[in-house]
Amino acid sequence: MSEDMNPMPEDPVEGEGAKTPLEQFIFHQRRGLEEFGKAMESLLPPGFREHTQAAGNEFANGFRVLIDAAIDEIKKASEMEDPDGRQEADQERAAAANLSDDDDDEDTTGSEGGKIRVELDD
């Protein structure tokens, strides 16, 4: 009879009666995945996990350096293109707010001295 018995009884699930079948399914799947992970870990040499984690960290650090450099270059390019762009944008927003507040005033579009881009045909 000892052959038919489960050598390790399952841990009781807290509030198992109150859980839905889907929640019970997810619980068992999660436990199965954890046990599978432990089984795979036991197959690998001890230093494998350590070196794999270090390799992943170096990979992520490489992308951080690349992304930070790209951000710096974008900032430099935007400052070279229009160093006062932020101030002009704020002025334009303030002018637009004033226009919307003063609906009775004449149309003063373009009188604020904002930049206008004109393309000429050669």
Order of alpha helices (4+ residues) and beta strands (2+ residues): alpha-alpha-alpha
